[in-house]
Amino acid sequence: MIVIGIGGSYLGAKAVQDLLQPSFGLNEMDVIYAGQNLSGRYLEELLAYIEGKEVTLNVISKSGTTTEPAIAFRVLRAWMQEKYGEQAADRIIATTDKTAGALRKSVEKSGYTSFEIPSDIGGRYSVLTAVGLLPLAVAGVDIRKLVEGAAQAEKELASPNVFENDAYLYAAYRQILNARGHSIEVMASFEPAMAGLNEWWKQLFGESEGKQGKGIFPASVIYSTDLHSLGQYLQNGRRTLFETMISFTADEHESKIPYDEEDGDGLNYLADKTMHEVNQQAMNATALAHVEGGVPVLTLEVERMDAFHTGYLLYFFMKACAMSAYLSGVNPFDQPGVELYKQNMFELLGKPGYEKRITKNSSRSSERLLFLSCFRVLFNGPRFRNTETIGNFSSNRPRLRDTPVGNFSSNRPRLRDTPVGNFGSNGPRLRDTPVGDFGSNGPRFRDSESIC
């Protein structure tokens, strides 16, 4: 099955599929994804991959006109019609709005099997609807257990008391840390299978909170791999981030490290330990190191990687996200900022109806195109004949070397003269504000008698 969708229309299903399916080897039914990008190479390679295979399409879109999946559906529908002829419609499943939209019209015209997207649920919150459950059922995931886990979370996370509700407590911790200058959250796991769920989590929190100049920027890493790339920054870089580690506590795999008589690699001290034991101690060591380096660390413990606990985790994050957004004063269920790039793309591609926008905003459009042209020049590589010309691209443009860092005019503050964390005698000195002590008993804020 090819699932066609973008954003919440595919990220949730792919996250759960990646988490619960084996890393190597495929199920009897292969579920792959299209329409999540505009790469011609990706689409051509997908078409080559499915050649000679039996294919079913599941196109997911409320409107049916979102550019990326609409293009993919047009291409793959033509491929299906060429391969299956009149029977192609029997192999196309649409998950879309109940009554409205171009895709619903296609369903009515062509007779596709269809499932409904609830009108009051946005894409990033839709993984437990037909949007996510259909692809996951086809992929072999136990969707009953998935939903049971979410239902259990709904019961256990119903209390309005922040100290009795882990989802609300997580949301509160996030906003406390954000208020203390930690505006970047790094979701960290020591399981490679978590990579897809990290991507879903980033969309969930990024689209829900990033509004009105507010929000905590969501980033993610997979350890221990990324300890050998981003580890240096996390340990010694700017202290604007905090870390949330997900720990799977159950040791479900018995793979042990063998004893070697020669012990040339010096690893015999690990003999007979399981990989899970080593992985857990690597996580503990990393958390300790990052706390010592000034990075607050939260830990979410999940018993095991199965459908039930995954469903619980999905519900936990969605509820925590909504509360966190409300705490910051924004609506967690809209995303007004995603439309501008689409309008610009339609304008540049010449979509009918957008020519007037070009005329109306001709100066703005020219500026944007000039800006893009500048980037093309930089991509081709500026030619620096000698070091004296670095930062001086024309006589009418600023010489960067002549502009003191942090001093843009005599009437503006010289950043170099402003001590880091000290914004004035009447303002808080961040360097004098304890960041927080995250010990074995959970987050403890030294200068706060109560968290809320």
Secondary structure, 3 states (H helix, E strand, C coil): CEEECCHHHCHHHHHHHHHHCCCCCCCCCCCEEECCCCCHHHHHHHHHHHCCCCCCEEEECCCCCCHHHHHHHHHHHHHHHHHHHHHHHHHEEEEECCCCCHHHHHHHHHCCEEEECCCCCCHHHCCCCHHHHHHHHHHCCCHHHHHHHHHHHHHHCCCCCHHHCHHHHHHHHHHHHHHCCCCEEEEEECCHHHHHHHHHHHHHHHHHHCCCCCCCEEEEEECCHHHHCCHHHHHHCCCCEEEEEEEECCCCCCCECCCCCCCCCCCHHHCCCEHHHHHHHHHHHHHHHHHHCCCCEEEEEECCCCHHHHHHHHHHHHHHHHHHHHHHCCCCCCCHHHHHHHHHHHHHHCCCCCHHHHHHCHHHHHHHHHHHHHHHHHHHCCCCCCHHHCCCCCCCCCCHHHCCCCCCCCCCCCHHHCCCCECCCCCCEHHHCCCCEEECCEEECCCCCCCC
